[in-house]
Amino acid sequence: MWRELELDRFFAQRLPRSRKGTRWDHVLQVLVCYRLIAPGSEWKLHREWFGNSAMADLLAADFALAEAHKLYRCHDHLLAFKEELFGHLVDRWRDMFNASFDVLLYDLTSTYFEIDAADVPEGDKRRHGYSRDKRPDCPQVVIALIVTPDGLPLCYEVMPGNTSDKTTLRGFLGKVEAQFGKARRVWVMDRGIPTEEVLAEMRERDPPVSYLVGTPKGRLTRLEKHLIDKPWQEAREGVRVKLLCEDGELYVFAHSDDRVAKERAMRRRQMKWLWKRLGQLAAMDVAREEMLMKLGAARSKAPAAWRLVDIDMAQQSATFTFRLNRKKLRALHRREGRYLLRTNITAQDPALLWQYYVQLVAVEEAFKTLKDDLAIRPVFHKQEHRIEAHIFVSFLAYCLFVTLQRRLHALAPGLTARSALDKFAAVQMIDVHLPTTDGRELRLTRYTQPEPELLLLLKQMRLVLPPQPPPKIAAAAVTTNPARGEDLLV
């Protein structure tokens, strides 16, 4: 995957050897492969993973490549090439997959640091802010990401942890236009990102910048009386829409049967738990303050269901009564599975607009991969530029991950990138040591023969394992550790 994206050539031209001969491009490749295959700290890479991997043989290097200080210092050289990397990857994905970057999905996430906020220097990007990880007690940074509906990333940016979502879009619009030129792109976003001012600017640009964005529930309430008389149109199976043109925009009121079933099941599950918990609390004999704490805990665990319940608590005691607010339930019942979208693409097929919007899940999937499969946190670095370089390495690992996923989608559908890596882990690289008659030792480095299932996967993906390394003669016995075979794929 590294070679197919031509990252070996890209970084070899930009990361020259050090005066002592260190191949920084190889150090970076080790860091990225480690993040993709078995993510952890740089210290673990140095102490354990590199010796158990095949990276030294594949890069024709030795353990000096994974010295701890080199792994850390490599981070100091990376950020200068971030913008160039974005353009390079876009060109490669266009060549490899005929990828289109006409529809851009934009969203933000955060990653936190379990540190004392008092230790963070002034002006650092690690700041307290709205935490999507439910850790408001920890400083964080905000990561903004643009991907295509296929999950291919266009670019990303690291921002201070207290950055408001609404302040990010204008800068990204300029950033994308400056690097990739003006083009007719469709920006798809959630409702909390654009402001009315930025949307007006997008409409007034030459050419206009197309957008599709969700709207707050308050706007649905305002437009509901205009939508009542509009007929439902079948956008696709299970999805009906009503269209309303107003002030140069098209409002798409969509009803999805699948979303109704999903949201209703989630609401019922929460309500069932909350109702049972309130019954348990009502039967308890505890102090008023303790009861308030317990009710607060129940509210935080089932916030959606809590809004549908009326609770009356005595002024001086811990006793309370609770009942279902049927009026709120009926209002919620009418809106489950229904979304109001707004766009300045007035001539577009509503079914396609709905498809664009539901593809926002591709951004959420990218964030999930970064946080779970690639373990972007915990971040062990303390300097801001190395923290950003750590995210840069994680971004590169995600690029390998999604490239492998795209290859599998076309050639081995049904197999995920992680399951493919797990299959390649079955291949081991071992050293066979044979003594010679003159007291030296012949070392044969060999990888094990893949199982038939893996051979079929290799054939389907049109991959060829590298040739077996040539034998080496050593003056003394050399001991090595068995290697993990998924390195051969990267």
N, C-alpha and C positions, 0 to 999 in steps of 0.2 A: 504494500500500500504506500509506503514511504517513497519508493522509487516510481510507482505509477503516478503519484502526484508531483514527481520531479522535485521533491523537497531536498533530496541529496544534492542536486545541482544548484538549487536556489540558495541553500545555506553554505555550500562550499564556496560560492562566489562572494558571500557577504561575511562569513566568519573565518578569516584567515588563521593559519596556525599561530600559536604564540611563539615567543622567542625561544622557548624551551621545547617547541615541537608539538604542543598540545593541539589535537584536532577538535576545536570547539564544535564543529558540525557533528562529529561523532558523539561528543558528550551530550549534545542536545538530542540526538537520536536515541541515545540510551535513556535519557530522562523521559522522553515522550513515549517510548515503548513500555517503560516501567509504569507510567501513568495509565496506559491503555490496558496492560496485561494484569498487573498486580499492584494497584496504586497504594502508596504509603509514603513515609518520610524519606528524604534524601539519605538520612543516616541508615535507615534499613536497607536502602538500595546499596549503599557502600558496604555495609557489614554482612549482608546476607544475599540479597537477590542477584546481584551481578555475578557472584561466584557460582550460583545455581542456574544461571541462564546460559544461553549459547551466544550471547552478544559479542563476547571477546573473539570467538571463532568467526562469526559472521562479519565482523568489522576488521578482522586481522589485527587485533590489538591485544593488550594485556590488561591486568588489573589496574594499571596506572590510569586508565580511562575513567575509573569509578572512584578515584580518590576523593575524599569528602570535600576538600577545599575546591577542587575543580568543579564538582557538581554545583556548589553554591556560587562560585565565581562565574559559571556559564550564564547564570541568570542576569548578570550585569551587562551582557552583550546583546540582549534579545529585542528590547522594546523599540530600538531604532528602526527595525525592519517590519514593524506591524502593518503599516499602511501598504507597503510593497507586497507583503504576504497576502493581504486580502485580494489584491488585483491578480496575483499569480494563481491563487486557488480558484477564483472565478473563471479564469481562462482554462485551467485544467479541467474543471467540471463541465464546462461547455464542450470541450473536446471529447471527454470520456463518455458523458451521458447526454449530450445535447441539452444540457440544463438551461432552463429559462429563468431569468431573474426579473420577470415582469410583475410578479405578485410577491410582495414583501410582507412578512409577518413580523410585527414588532412588539416586544414585551420586555419586562424587566424582572430581575430577581435580586436576591441579596445573599451574601455569605458572611457569617459572623465569626468573631474571634473571642475565645474564652480568656480574656485578659483583663487587667485592671485598667479602666478607661483613663485613670489619672496618669498612667505611664505613657499614654499616646502623646507624641509631640504636637505642638500647635501647628495647624495647617495640614495635618495628616488627613488622608481620606477616610480613615477608620473613625466613624462617628456613629452616635446613636441615631436611630431613625425607625421608620415603620419596618418591622421585621416580618418577612414572609415565612421565616423559619420558626416563628413564635418564640423568639429569644430577644425581647426588647431590652433585657438587662445587659446585653453584650454590644460592644461597638461592631460595626459592620461596614462593608462596602456594597454599593449597588452595581449590578452588572446589567447593561442594556445589550440586547442581542437582536439581530435581524437575520431571519432564515427564510428560505423558500418553503412552499408547501411540502416539498420532499425532504425537508430537514437540513438542506445544505446551507451553511451559514455564509452570509455576505460580509458581515463585520460585527464587531462588538466594541464596547467601551466600558471602562471601569470608572465609576463616579463616587463622590463622597457618600457616606452612609446616610446622611440626612437629606439627600436629594429628593425633591418631590417629583413624582412621575410626570406631572403636567409641565415641568420645566425642561424636559429632555428632548421632546420631539423636534422643535425648531432647529436645534443644533444638529440632529441626525439628518434632517432633510438636507441641510447645507453640506454636511459631510459626504453624503452619498452622491449628491450632484457634483461636488467638486472632484471626487475621485472617479466616478463612473459616468459622468456627463448627464445632461438632461435627457430624459426619455419618458415615455408614457408608462409609468409604473402605477400599480395599485397598492396602496398602503393599507394593511388590515391591522386594526388595533382594538384593544379592549376599551371600555367606556371611560376608564379613569385616566387615560394618557393624554388625549388632545384637549385643548381649550377651544372655546368659540373663536378666539382671536387667531389661533394658529390655523384652524379649519378655514377661516375666511381668507387667510394668506394663501393657503393651498389652492383655493378656488380662483384666486386672482392672479396666480403666477402664469407665466407664458412659456411653455404650454401649461394648462392647469394640472395640478398634481391630484390624481384620483385617490379617493380614500373610501374605506368602508369601516365603520366604527359602531360599536354597541352604544346604546344610549341609557342614561339613568332612568330609574323607574318613574321619577317625577315627570319626565317628558312624556312617558307613555300615558300617565294620568291626564296630562294636558291635551294630548291628541286623541284620547280614547273616543270622544264624542264625534270626531271627524272620521274615525275608522269604523264606527258601528255600521254605517250604511254601505261601506265598501264590500264588494263581493269577495269571497275566498277564491283563490286560484290554486290549482294543483301544481306545485313546483316540481315535485317528484314524489315517488311513493312514500307516504307517511309524513310529507311536509306540505303544508298549505300556507299561502301568503296573502296578505292584503297590501296594496300599494297606494301610497299617498304622496303626491307631489306638492311641495310647499317651499317657497323662498329659494327656488333654484336647486333644491335637494329632493332626493327620492327617499321616502321612509318605507321600509319593508317590515311589516308586522308578520312575523313568522311563527307558525305553530308546528312543533315536531312531536309526533306520537312517541318516538323513542325517548326524547327528552322529558316528556310528560311522565312516562313510566319510571324513568330514572329518578327524577326529582321527587316524585310522589313516594317512591320506595324509600329514599333517603329521609324524607320528612316523617314518614310513618315509623321508621326505625328509631329516629330521634325521639318522637313523641311517645312511643312505647316505653323507651328507657326512662324518659323524664317523668312520665305518669307514675311508673312504678317507684321511682326514687322519691317523688314528692309524697307518695303514700307512706313510704318508710320513714321519711323525716317527720311527717305529721304525727306519727305514733311515738316519736322519741321524747324523752323527758330530759331536756338539756337547757342550759342557760340561753337567754335571748341572743347574746353576742355570738355564742357558738352556733346557734341555729342560723343566724345571718351569714356566717362564714360557710356553712354547709349549703345554704341556698345559693350563695355566690358561686361555689364550686359547681353545683348542678347547672347553673346558668351558663358558665363558661364551657361546659362540656356539651350542652345541647342548646346553642343560642337560637337556632331557627325555630325549634319547638317552643322555647321559652316565650317567644313573642306571641304565641297563640294561647297562652295561659294567663289568666288573671289570678293574682294571689292577694289575699287580704290577711294582713298580720295584725294581731292585737298590739295595742300601744305599749303595754307594760310587760307582756309575757312572750314566750316563744311559740305560742299556739298560732296556727294560721289555717286558712281554708283556701282551696284552689278549685278553679273551674275552667272549662274550655270556652274560649271566646269564639263563638260560632260565626260571628260576623267577620272577624279577621280570617277565619279558616275559609269561609266562602270566597272572600276576595283573593286569598292566596290560591285557592283551588282554580279560580278562573285564569290565573296568570302562570300557572305551572307549565313549563315547556314552551313558553311564549317569549319571544325576544323582539325588541324594536331596534332595527338597524337603520343607519342613515348613511347615505352615499351621495356623491356628486356625479355618479355614473348613471345618468337617467335612462340611457338606452340599452342597459345590460339586462340579460335574462335573469329574472329573480332567482331561479334555481341555481344559477352559477354564483350569484351573490351570496346565497345561503351556504353554498359549498365553500366559498372563500372564507367565510366567517368561522365555520366549524373547523377549518384547517388551522385555526390558532392553536389547536392542540399540539401541532408540530413544534411550536416554541416551548410549550410546557414539557413536551417529551425531551427536547434538547436540554432543558434545565434539569430534568429528572436524571438524564444520562450523566450530566456533569456532576451532579451531587451524589448519585448512587453508584453507578458503574465506574466512574472515573474518580470518585472521592475527592472532589475539589477541596473539601475541608476534612479534617482540620488543617489550617495553614500554619506551618511552624516558623515561617520567616517573620522577622521583626521590622525590617526596613521596607518602606513603602514601595520602592522600585522593584524589590525582589518579590514582594507580594503580587504586584502586577505582572511580573515575569512568571510567577507560578501560575497565574490565571492564563497567561499566554501559552505555557506548556500544556495546560489542561485543554485549552482551545485547540491546539494542534492534535492532541490525543482524540478529541471529539471529531476532528476532521478525518482522521484515520478510521474512527469508528463508523461514522456515517458513510464514508466511501465504501468500506467493507459491507455495510448494510445495503447500500445501493447495488453492489455487485451481486450479493446474495439474492436480492429481490428479483433480479433479472435471470440469474442462472441457477439458483437453488431456493426457490420460494418456500416460505414456511420456516426457514432457518434464520435465527437472529444472529447478529454479530457476536454477542456474548457466547451463545451456544457453539458457534464456529470456533471461537478462541478456545473454549473448553475442550473441543474435540482435538484441536491441535496440541493441547497440553499432553495428550497421550504419547506423542513422539518425544523420545528422550535422546539426548546426545551424550555419549559415553566415551571414555578413553580406555583403550586396550593397551596394556603395557607388556611388552615382550622383551626379556633380557637377551642380549647378544653375547656371543662367545668371548668378545674382548672386553666385557665388563660394562658396556654401555647399555642403553635401553631404547627400544623402538616403541614409539607411541603412535597408535592408530586412533584418531578421533573419528567416530562414526555415529550417525544418527540411526535410530532403530527403524525397522521397516514398518511403514504405516499399515494399519489394519485395512481390510477391503473397503469398509464404509468410508474411511478417510481418503483412500485412493479414489473412490468415486467422487467424493466432494472436491478433491484436487482437480480431477478431470472436468467436473462441471464448471468449476471456477476458472479453468484454463490456467492453472498455476503449476509451476514445475519446481520441485524442491532443488536447492542448490546442490552441486556435485559434492561428493564426499571429500573432506579435506585431505591433502596429501600426508603421508606418514612423516614423522619427525624423529630424529635420533637425539637423545639427551645423554649427557655425561652422567647424570644421577637421576634417581627416581623422581618423578614429578606426580603429585597427587592433585586431582581436580574433583569437583563435585558434579553429579549428574545435572543435566540442563533441562529446562522446560522447553518443549517443542513448539509452543505457540510463537516463540521468537522467530521461527523460520517463516512465519506468514507475513511478518511486518516488513 
